[in-house]
Amino acid sequence: MNAFIALVKKDLILYFSNKRALIITLAAPIVIAAFFGSLFGNSDKKPTRVPIAIIDQDKSPIAKQVIVSMKEDTALNVLELDETEALTQVQKGKVRAAVVLPPKFGELASSAMFSANAKPEVKIHFDPTQSIALAMVRGMLSQHVMKAVTQSMMGTGGTKMIAGVRADVLASNDIPTDARKDLLTLFDSVERVQQSSTTATSSNKAAGRSFDIPFKTVAVEATGNVERKYNSYAHSFGGMTVQFLLFMGIDVGIGLLLMRRMGLWKRLRAAPVSRALLLGSTVASGTITALLLMCGIFAVAIAVFGVRIEGSIIGFVGNMIAFALLAASFGLLIAAIGKTPEATRGLAIFATLLMVMLGGAWVPSFLFPEWLQTASLANPARWAVDGFDAMTWRGLGLEAAVAPIGAMLGFSALFTVIAIWRFSWEE
């Protein structure tokens, strides 16, 4: 035990004696986590409007009303451009999409609402790198077109339009008799509303009636504390902590390879200590170092960026210990499978970045394809990120920490066994 303690103490003294490296190890995850946290932003900040362009080739009152309604939408930043300029802006990434309202858009849209007449074809040029915006633009366009068309038909300006649609219904042979009768009854009701709108005063707001979405939504964040807004720094600090402590594990592994090159392992083996004791002391010192670094990183996150442990404190501490052990055993694994420090460093960095990326540290894992979400469960970084998320902003209980902690301890044991089995004492 004395030899084990002496070896651990030696590793800790060597690591913390390099003040410059220690400061960089602490500062790098804090700075990058702060950047990602501010980039994604918190929900109490003013939302960024999605820039889109609209090309009005119709010039009808309905088309103009659609444009006015979309400009009033707080989620959109609408620019009126010609089609050539709009397409150029989309290609340059200046706007997410360009909506083209074709000629006779208002007339055809109104006619198609109650009949099988041809529907106007609205082109949407979109940025392929922003495909998510396409679904949003489609949905919001449908809402505003529906509002403008029904407002026009229910108002005084829809008399001619209703008459035209009535004539189409009467002339159509594809509409069943009962359906035709119901539609004609509907048109009679609309015409009565139009007549009342003509004589109504502005005080009763009868004019300009329209069908609109019959409900309002209230967004409630599903976090651990409903009284506190979601803090985007919580996820970014968890993710960056995972990334940079795995980098620390790489340094531990490379350090072991350098010690082997210098013949230090041969000298240590001359002492009455076993292979397991020598490698175990490295895992212990790496675990202690990782824990101390995590304490420093999360202390800054809590004090400066308002990150809070909304879930189980015991679960959070357990997650820290399990991940610290994982990072240290990962370094030991790198030393066991690495042949030279030079060849191992580049490969280890690539593997670590891949683990972090697929673990959801950079981009939340729910954005991955379903098959990749399932496959990433074989990635220890995924369990670490999920564990920190569960204990911070998600506000889950101790039971939510059991699976991540168990998975990380399992990976740590596997890495350690492989390292002890495969470690070569000579380069």
C-alpha positions, 0 to 999 in steps of 0.5 A: 500500500505504501508503494501504491500511495507513493506512485499515486503521489508522484503522478499528482505532483508531476501533473500539478507542478506544470502550472501552465498546462494545468491552467490551459486544461481548466481554461479550455473547456470553460471558454469553449463551453461558454461559447457553445452555451451562449451560441445556443442561448436561453429561452428567455432571450429574444428569438432570432427571426428566420430570414425568408424572401417572398416573391409576389407575382400575383399582386392580388389583395389576398397575396398582399394580405399573406405578405402583411400577415407573415411580416407581422409574425415574430418568427420570420424576417420577411423580405420582398424581392424579385425571383432572381434576387431571392434565389441569389440570396438563398444560394448565398445563405442570406435567407433560408427560403424564398416563397414564390406566390404565382400569378392568380394565386389568390383567385385559385386558392379561394376557388380550390378551398371549396371545389376540386379546381386546380390549386396554385403551385407555390414554389419554395426555394430553400437552402439545402443546409437549412432543410429544417427551416423548410418544414417551418416555412411550409407550416407558417405559410399554410397558416397565413394563407388560410387566414388571408383567404378566409378573411377575404371570402368572409369579408365584403370583398368575397362576394364575387369570389363566392359567386364564382365558386358557387357556379363551379360547384353547380357545374361540377359533375364530380360532386355528390348531390348531398355534398353539393347541397351542403356546399350551397348552404354554406355559401348562403351562410357566407353571403349572409355574413358578408351582407351583415359585414357591409352594414356593421359598424367598426365597433362590432368588428364584424368586417374582416372576419376570418377562420384562424387557428382556434387555440393558443399554445403556451410553451412550458419548459420540461426542466427540473425546476419549472420556476427556473429557465433552461440554462443552455450552459448546463449541457455545454459544460457537461459536454466540454468536460467530457471532451477535455477530460478524455483529452487528459486521458490521452496525456496520461497514456502518452506519458506512460509510453514516454516513460516506457521509452525512457526505461522508467518502467523497467526500473520500477519493475525492479522494485517488489511491485506487480504490474497491476499495482503499477498500472493501478496507481496510474488509474488512481492518480488519473481519477483523482486528477480528473475529479479535481479538474471537474470540481474546478470546471463545474465550480466556474459553471455554477458561480459564473454561468448559473448552472445548477444541479437540479437533480440528485446531488448524490447522482451528480457526484457519482457521475463525476467519480464514474467518469473520472475513472473512465477517463483514467482507464481510457488513458491506460487503454491508449498506453496498452494499444499504442506502439509509439507516442508519436503514432498513438497521439494522432490516432487517440485524438481522432478516436476521442473526437469521434467519441465526443461527437457521437456522444452528443457533447457537441450536438444533442444526440436526439438530432441523430438518425434513429439508428445512430442514437441506438448505436451511440449507446455503445459509446461511453461518452454518450453515457457521460453526457446523458448522466450530466444532463440528467443531474443538471438541467433535466432535474432527474432523480438518483434512479436516472444516474444508475444506468450512466454510472453503471455503464461508465464503470463497466467500460472502465473495468473493460479498459483496465482489464484490456490494458493490464493484459495487453500492456508491453513493458518495452517499446 
